[in-house]
Amino acid sequence: MSLIAIIIDFITLGFYFLQLKVLTHSIFIVGIIIQAVAVLFLLSLVISYKGQRKSKFWNDGYHPYTFKYGIIVVSFVLNGIMLFLYVLNLTGNDIVFSGF
C-alpha cells in the first residue's frame, strides 16, 4: 500500500508540472479533479490499512507510526494541503503558481 501511495504522489506531481507549463483555467480544473480523486483514494488507504500502524517501542509516551503506514499518512497530508492550495488558486489566490 505504501508503494501505491508513492505512485499516486508521482502522478500528482506530474499533473502539477503539467499545470505549471500550460497555465489555463481548464487544466486547473482537471488538476483539482485529479488531486481530489488522489486525496480520496489516499484517505481510503489510510482507513483500510491492515498492517501494523504503530511501532513496538515507546517514544516519550506515544507510539510513533511504522515506516510503511507513515508513508501513507504523510502522502495523504501533503496531497490534502495541495488540494487546499489548488482550491485557493481557483478562487483567485494564485499562491501555488505565482512564481512561474
C-alpha positions, 0 to 999 in steps of 0.5 A: 500500500505504501508503494501505491501511495508513492505512485499516486504522489508521482502522478500528482506531481506530474499533473502539477508540472503539467499545470505549471507549463500550460497555465489555463483555467481548464487544466486547473480544473482537471488538476483539482479533479485529479488531486481530489480523486488522489486525496480520496483514494489516499484517505481510503488507504489510510482507513483500510490499512491492515498492517501494523500502524504503530511501532513496538517501542515507546517514544516519550509516551506515544507510539510513533507510526511504522515506516510503511503506514507513515508513508501513507499518512504523510502522502495523504497530508501533503496531497490534502494541503495541495488540494487546499492550495489548488482550491485557493488558486481557483478562487483567485489566490494564485499562491501555488503558481505565482512564481512561474 
